[in-house]
Amino acid sequence: MKLLIVAAIKEDTEIVSTILKKAAIPVFSITDTMGVKNSIDTNMLDDWFSRGVGKYDSVFIFSFTSESNADKALKEIEVHNTTQSTQFPIRAFVLAVEKSLFN
């Protein structure tokens, strides 16, 4: 089991939902967050919320899923980010779930 975490601006929630559907991930949770960027950095990891400076209404989307579905979602997000010109690319990462009480 993997934990897929996606960060996006709030306006892209439906885009992420469509991507997750394509990746065969039908169940996920969404939480609102405020992304804050105080400076412009050249390091991609420091450029998490945007390529500019400011505060951004954002969402974190979480899903427990299989490794293959998580990989499909990452590929779909990569395609989206490379084909869409946006100041706010969708970010995602996958964590291994080592233990669970899920039956």
Buried (B, 14 or more C-beta within 10 A) or exposed (E): EBBBBBBBBBEBBEBBBEBBEEBEBEEBEBEEEEBEBEEEEEEEEEBBBBEEEEEBEBBBBBBBBEEEBBBBBBEBBEEBBEEEEBEBBBBBEBEEEEEEEEE
